[in-house]
Amino acid sequence: MTMLERNLERLYDRILRTTPDAQLRLQPELADVIARMEEANKPVPPAIRDLCEELTCAVIEAQFDNMPV
């Protein structure tokens, strides 16, 4: 297992163990690690991709929650 893969696993575990607000703050880091994995032609587990997609959607949705109407 490469260092990049270990970093991805640790970050994934950290996200799963934290609060929803903290998860949203960790989304950019997760997206960055996934991008580096892709650049290195390393497979990213589907569960981690799914989590990143869910968090990305939640971050976008949270931005609209704070918009004045």
N, C-alpha and C positions, 0 to 999 in steps of 0.2 A: 504494500500500500504506500502510495506516495504521500509526501507532506501535504500537498494540495488536497488529496482525498481525506486525509486525517482532519485537516482544517474544516473541510465541508461537513464531515460527520460531527465534529465538536460543535460547530455553529448550529447545525440542525438540532442536536440534542439540547443546546442552550435555548434555542427558540421554543422548543416544545415544553421546556420547564419554566418559562417565564410568563409574565402577565400579557394580556392582549396588547396593551399600550407599548410595552417593551418590545413585543414581537414586531410591531409596525416600525419601531425605530431601528430594528435589526434588518429589515427588508433590503435596504441598499447594500449592506455588507453581503447578504446572501446572494443577491443578484450579481454582485461583483465576483464572488467566488465561483458561481456557476459560469459566468462569462470566461473566467480564467481556465476553468475545467474544459470548456468547449474549445478554447484556443489551443489547449494542450491535447486535444482529441481524446479526452478522457470521458467515459460515460457518466452521466448524472442520473442517479436513481429517480424513477418516475415520482415517487412520493415527495422527494425534495423539490422537483420541478413543480409539482402540484402545489406544495406549500408556498413556494415563491410566487406563483401565479395568484393564489388566494390572498397573500399579503399585499401584492401589488394592487389588486382590486380594492382591498380594504384601505390602503393608503390613498388611492384616488378618491374613493367614496368619502373618506374622512375630510378631504380638502373641500368637498362640496357641503359637508355638514356645517362648516364654519362660514359659509358665504352668506352675506346679508341679503335679505329678500326685499 
